[in-house]
Amino acid sequence: MKTLILVIIALTLHFQYRLWFGDASLSQIREYRARLEELTKDAQEKKERNDSLYAEVLDLRKGLETIEERARYELGMIKENETFFQVLE
């Protein structure tokens, strides 16, 4: 009977050690969950960015208005017979 109690106590201590300090301890699981949350958030942000870039590519493929708008905004281009006014504040 004493041997059985000692075995049960030894197993309990072993499992408690693994629970608190082992490879799959509670603190490690908490860290893994936090890391997973961070990676999920990062992946979502990148997916949204990719979606917006994909929509922009589709706009550029479909029409000349988008190309013209980008050329005017980014390169400062103007059409023929247009007058450019720069307002300084």
Secondary structure, DSSP 4 states (H G I P E B T S, - for coil): -HHHHHHHHHHHHHHHHHHHHSTT-HHHHHHHHHHHHHHHHHHHHHHHHHHHHHHHHHHHHH-HHHHHHHHHHHH----TT--------
